[in-house]
Structure formats: C-alpha cells, structure tokens
Amino acid sequence: MRKPYELEELEECITKRDYIAMARVVHRLKSTARFLGLSSLNPVLEELEEKGRDQSAVIDPKMVDEKFKFVRVVFQDAIEGLEKEIEKQETTE
C-alpha cells in the first residue's frame, strides 16, 4: 500500500516554501484523512491550510516542517495498520 500522493506533493511544496500551493494540497489531503478516520490530523491540517491561504501571514518554516512530520507519521501509522489488517484477513481466508 502506498502513502497518499498528496503527502509527496505537500513535502515538495514545503521544501520549496510554496505555502499557497501547500494550502491547496492540504485541502485535498483533509479529505483523505477524513476518509481514513484520522481525526487527530484535523486541527493540524486546518492550521496549515489557513496559514498557506493567508498571504499576509508570517509563516515559521520550522513550525510547518514539524507539523508536516506529524502528518506524515500519522499517515504512515495508519497505512501500516491497514496493511496488517489486510494480511490478517488474507491469512484467515
């Protein structure tokens, strides 16, 4: 199972410090997070989206990096959990 492609896009936006593009990617990523039931990501993704949309905001790159690391870890944990569940289901069939 692959990680959502939006994570790769988001990482690229953050690396380039393109916060307007970051907001667009985060908006799409919120749907993926909701679909997977990752409610712990809601406040983090909301904040990243709002910061990226507010062109007058002073954005701390270190804060953005830290929040992205959290998002990436939560998605990785969810994917690993799904993979284990799939394996379990396959072995019981």
Summary of the structure (lengths in Angstrom):
residues: 93
radius of gyration: 14.8
end to end distance: 19.9
largest distance: 56.0
contacts: 243
relative contact order: 0.16
helix: 82%
strand: 0%
